[in-house]
Amino acid sequence: MKLRSRHSLFFSSAILLLMVLTACNSQEIQSAWRDRTITIDGNGNEWNNALSCYVDESRVLLGATNDFCNLYIRLSTSDRGLQRQLLHEGCTIWFDANGGKNKAFGLRHPMGRQMMPPQQIGEREPRVVNEQMDGMLEKAQEQVEILQPGSAVASRIMSLDEADKLGIELRMSVTKGLLVYEVKVPLICEDSSYPFVVAPHGVKTIGVGFAAGEASKGNRPTGRGPGGFGSGGGGPGGDFPGGGGGMPPPGGKRPEPFELWTKVSLALNGG
């Protein structure tokens, strides 16, 4: 009897998980109200019970949670090819306050420039690969590039400590074959003095995009871009640097650019 109860509980849990993962798609995901502390460390343990959406065509699991002042995004994948691409070329996450796919404000992290050619990663023993990826990932995450292609200051590179003072936190890790990427960005709130916010007018839906390779490049500046995002000071002006990690490795073939867009519907309150 006890064994049957356990089987029933397992079956019910599996059905519930399947419903959660299949009830959403890459077009729009519902953010959950943040009811726990989310530490941006690339671990992802706090997301175990949060609503997540598996995007089959992109081989990733997405999750989002928010409170009144901050939006938290989680992307994870066990696909080794996509992992190599994100690590080697760097990853850019874009935000569109109008809920579309306009690359108005982005964060490029990890930078990807210190990573080895992807075919070298695949040719080495798993233990060596894991050790090298850990070291390279740490080095590649020392800085973040803030992209605003439509503004006077199109690109600004800063340390993670500097970004943290602006309310921006990012971390990527690879553990036991699973890549986890966590991002925290400010929404608008009454006492916010952050220069970068992703919902400056109290919008309910935000466009969020992940990109690597050529797809990580933003819209070329043609004067002032659409409004909606605060602008920061300092840093070099001019055009923004493109993603892609340079020329393809000798004898290697550059993977197809990765780009995934979704709309995130913000949770309005804890109820």
C-alpha positions as CSV (number, residue, x, y, z in Angstrom):
1,M,0.0,0.0,0.0
2,K,2.8,2.3,0.9
3,L,4.6,1.5,-2.3
4,R,1.5,2.3,-4.3
5,S,1.2,5.6,-2.5
6,R,4.8,6.5,-3.4
7,H,4.2,5.6,-7.0
8,S,1.0,7.7,-7.1
9,L,2.9,10.6,-5.6
10,F,5.8,10.3,-8.1
11,F,3.3,10.0,-11.0
12,S,1.4,13.1,-9.8
13,S,4.6,15.1,-9.4
14,A,5.7,14.1,-12.9
15,I,2.4,15.1,-14.4
16,L,2.5,18.5,-12.6
17,L,6.1,19.1,-13.8
18,L,5.1,18.2,-17.3
19,M,2.2,20.6,-17.2
20,V,4.4,23.4,-16.0
21,L,7.0,22.8,-18.7
22,T,4.6,22.4,-21.6
23,A,2.1,25.1,-20.6
24,C,4.5,27.8,-21.8
25,N,6.4,28.5,-25.0
26,S,9.2,30.7,-26.2
27,Q,6.7,33.5,-27.2
28,E,5.9,34.5,-23.6
29,I,6.6,33.3,-20.1
30,Q,5.0,34.4,-16.9
31,S,7.2,35.7,-14.2
32,A,6.6,34.4,-10.7
33,W,6.5,36.8,-7.7
34,R,9.7,36.5,-5.8
35,D,8.9,34.7,-2.5
36,R,12.5,33.7,-1.6
37,T,16.0,35.1,-1.6
38,I,17.6,34.7,-5.0
39,T,21.4,34.7,-4.9
40,I,23.1,35.4,-8.2
41,D,25.8,32.8,-8.1
42,G,25.1,30.5,-11.1
43,N,23.9,27.8,-8.7
44,G,20.2,28.0,-9.4
45,N,19.1,26.1,-6.3
46,E,16.6,28.7,-5.3
47,W,14.7,28.2,-8.6
48,N,13.7,24.6,-7.9
49,N,10.0,25.4,-7.3
50,A,9.8,28.4,-9.7
51,L,7.8,28.3,-12.9
52,S,10.1,27.3,-15.7
53,C,9.7,27.0,-19.5
54,Y,11.6,24.5,-21.6
55,V,12.2,25.9,-25.1
56,D,12.8,22.8,-27.2
57,E,14.0,24.5,-30.4
58,S,16.6,26.4,-28.4
59,R,17.5,23.6,-26.0
60,V,17.2,25.8,-22.9
61,L,15.1,26.1,-19.8
62,L,14.0,29.6,-18.9
63,G,12.6,31.0,-15.7
64,A,11.7,34.5,-14.4
65,T,10.8,36.0,-11.1
66,N,10.4,39.6,-9.9
67,D,9.4,41.8,-7.1
68,F,8.5,45.5,-7.2
69,C,12.1,46.6,-7.8
70,N,14.0,43.8,-9.6
71,L,13.7,41.2,-12.3
72,Y,15.5,37.9,-12.1
73,I,16.1,35.7,-15.1
74,R,17.5,32.2,-15.3
75,L,18.7,30.3,-18.4
76,S,20.0,26.8,-18.2
77,T,21.1,24.2,-20.8
78,S,22.7,20.8,-20.9
79,D,23.4,21.0,-24.6
80,R,27.2,20.9,-24.9
81,G,27.3,22.6,-28.3
82,L,25.3,25.5,-27.0
83,Q,27.4,25.7,-23.9
84,R,30.6,25.9,-25.9
85,Q,29.1,28.6,-28.0
86,L,28.0,30.7,-25.1
87,L,31.3,30.3,-23.3
88,H,33.5,30.9,-26.4
89,E,31.6,33.8,-28.0
90,G,30.1,35.3,-24.9
91,C,26.4,35.8,-24.1
92,T,24.4,39.0,-24.6
93,I,21.0,39.4,-22.9
94,W,18.8,42.2,-24.4
95,F,15.8,44.0,-22.9
96,D,13.1,45.8,-24.7
97,A,10.7,47.8,-22.5
98,N,8.1,47.8,-25.3
99,G,7.8,44.0,-25.2
100,G,9.4,43.5,-28.6
101,K,12.8,42.5,-30.0
102,N,14.4,45.8,-30.2
103,K,18.1,45.6,-29.0
104,A,17.9,48.9,-27.0
105,F,19.7,47.8,-23.8
106,G,21.9,44.8,-23.4
107,L,24.4,43.1,-21.1
108,R,27.2,41.1,-22.6
109,H,28.5,38.7,-20.0
110,P,30.6,36.6,-20.0
111,M,32.7,38.5,-22.4
112,G,33.9,35.4,-24.1
113,R,37.2,36.8,-25.3
114,Q,39.4,34.6,-23.0
115,M,37.8,31.3,-24.0
116,M,39.6,28.7,-26.1
117,P,38.3,27.7,-29.6
118,P,35.3,25.5,-29.1
119,Q,36.7,22.5,-31.0
120,Q,39.6,22.3,-28.5
121,I,37.2,22.0,-25.7
122,G,35.5,19.0,-27.3
123,E,38.8,17.2,-28.0
124,R,40.0,16.9,-24.5
125,E,39.2,14.6,-21.6
126,P,36.1,15.5,-19.6
127,R,38.0,16.1,-16.4
128,V,40.5,18.4,-18.1
129,V,37.6,20.1,-20.0
130,N,35.8,20.8,-16.7
131,E,38.9,22.2,-15.0
132,Q,39.8,24.4,-17.9
133,M,36.2,25.6,-18.4
134,D,36.0,26.6,-14.7
135,G,39.2,28.6,-14.9
136,M,38.2,30.3,-18.2
137,L,34.7,31.0,-17.0
138,E,36.0,32.8,-13.9
139,K,38.3,34.9,-16.0
140,A,35.7,35.7,-18.6
141,Q,33.3,36.9,-15.9
142,E,35.4,39.6,-14.4
143,Q,33.7,42.3,-16.4
144,V,30.3,43.1,-18.1
145,E,29.7,45.2,-21.2
146,I,26.6,47.4,-21.1
147,L,25.2,48.0,-24.6
148,Q,22.9,50.9,-25.6
149,P,23.2,51.0,-29.4
150,G,20.7,53.8,-29.8
151,S,22.4,56.2,-27.3
152,A,25.3,58.5,-27.4
153,V,27.3,56.0,-25.3
154,A,26.8,52.8,-27.2
155,S,29.2,50.6,-25.1
156,R,30.5,50.7,-21.6
157,I,32.7,48.1,-19.9
158,M,32.8,47.8,-16.2
159,S,33.7,45.4,-13.4
160,L,31.1,43.3,-11.7
161,D,31.5,45.3,-8.6
162,E,30.7,48.5,-10.5
163,A,27.7,46.8,-12.1
164,D,26.5,45.7,-8.7
165,K,26.4,49.3,-7.5
166,L,24.0,50.0,-10.4
167,G,21.7,47.1,-9.4
168,I,23.0,44.7,-12.0
169,E,24.2,41.2,-11.1
170,L,25.2,38.3,-13.5
171,R,26.7,34.9,-13.0
172,M,27.2,31.8,-15.2
173,S,28.5,28.4,-14.0
174,V,28.8,24.9,-15.4
175,T,28.2,22.1,-12.9
176,K,27.8,18.4,-13.7
177,G,27.2,19.1,-17.3
178,L,24.6,21.8,-16.7
179,L,25.2,25.5,-17.6
180,V,23.2,27.9,-15.4
181,Y,23.1,31.7,-16.2
182,E,21.4,34.0,-13.6
183,V,20.8,37.7,-14.2
184,K,19.3,40.4,-11.9
185,V,18.4,43.8,-13.3
186,P,16.5,46.7,-11.8
187,L,12.9,47.4,-12.6
188,I,11.6,50.9,-11.8
189,C,10.6,51.7,-8.2
190,E,9.9,54.9,-6.4
191,D,13.2,55.1,-4.5
192,S,15.4,53.9,-7.4
193,S,18.3,56.0,-8.5
194,Y,19.8,53.4,-10.9
195,P,20.6,54.8,-14.3
196,F,19.7,51.5,-16.0
197,V,16.2,50.1,-15.5
198,V,14.3,47.7,-17.8
199,A,10.7,48.9,-17.0
200,P,11.0,52.6,-16.6
201,H,7.3,53.3,-17.2
202,G,5.9,50.6,-15.1
203,V,5.3,48.3,-18.1
204,K,3.7,44.9,-17.6
205,T,5.6,43.0,-20.3
206,I,9.3,43.1,-21.3
207,G,11.0,41.7,-24.3
208,V,14.0,39.6,-23.3
209,G,16.5,38.1,-25.7
210,F,19.6,35.9,-25.4
211,A,22.2,35.9,-28.1
212,A,25.7,34.7,-29.1
213,G,27.7,35.2,-32.2
214,E,26.6,37.7,-34.8
215,A,23.1,37.7,-33.2
216,S,24.6,39.4,-30.2
217,K,25.2,42.6,-32.1
218,G,22.7,45.4,-31.4
219,N,20.9,47.7,-33.8
220,R,23.4,50.1,-35.4
221,P,23.1,53.6,-34.0
222,T,21.1,55.9,-36.3
223,G,20.7,58.9,-34.0
224,R,18.7,58.5,-30.8
225,G,17.0,55.1,-30.4
226,P,13.6,54.5,-28.8
227,G,13.3,55.9,-25.3
228,G,12.6,54.0,-22.2
229,F,16.0,53.2,-20.8
230,G,18.1,55.4,-18.6
231,S,21.5,56.3,-19.9
232,G,24.8,56.1,-18.0
233,G,27.7,58.4,-18.1
234,G,31.4,57.8,-18.7
235,G,33.0,55.2,-20.9
236,P,34.1,55.5,-24.5
237,G,31.6,56.7,-27.2
238,G,31.3,55.5,-30.8
239,D,30.0,52.3,-32.1
240,F,29.7,49.2,-29.9
241,P,32.0,46.2,-30.4
242,G,30.4,43.1,-32.1
243,G,30.2,39.7,-30.5
244,G,31.4,36.5,-32.1
245,G,34.8,35.9,-30.6
246,G,36.9,36.9,-33.6
247,M,37.7,34.7,-36.6
248,P,36.6,31.0,-36.7
249,P,39.3,28.6,-35.3
250,P,41.6,27.1,-37.8
251,G,39.9,24.1,-39.5
252,G,36.8,24.8,-37.5
253,K,33.4,26.0,-38.6
254,R,31.6,28.9,-36.8
255,P,28.3,27.7,-35.3
256,E,25.1,29.3,-36.4
257,P,24.4,32.4,-34.3
258,F,22.2,31.7,-31.3
259,E,19.3,34.0,-30.6
260,L,16.2,33.4,-28.4
261,W,13.6,36.0,-27.7
262,T,10.6,35.8,-25.3
263,K,8.2,38.2,-23.7
264,V,8.3,38.2,-19.9
265,S,4.9,39.1,-18.2
266,L,5.8,40.6,-14.8
267,A,4.1,39.4,-11.7
268,L,2.2,42.4,-10.2
269,N,2.3,41.4,-6.5
270,G,2.6,38.5,-4.2
271,G,-1.1,37.6,-4.5
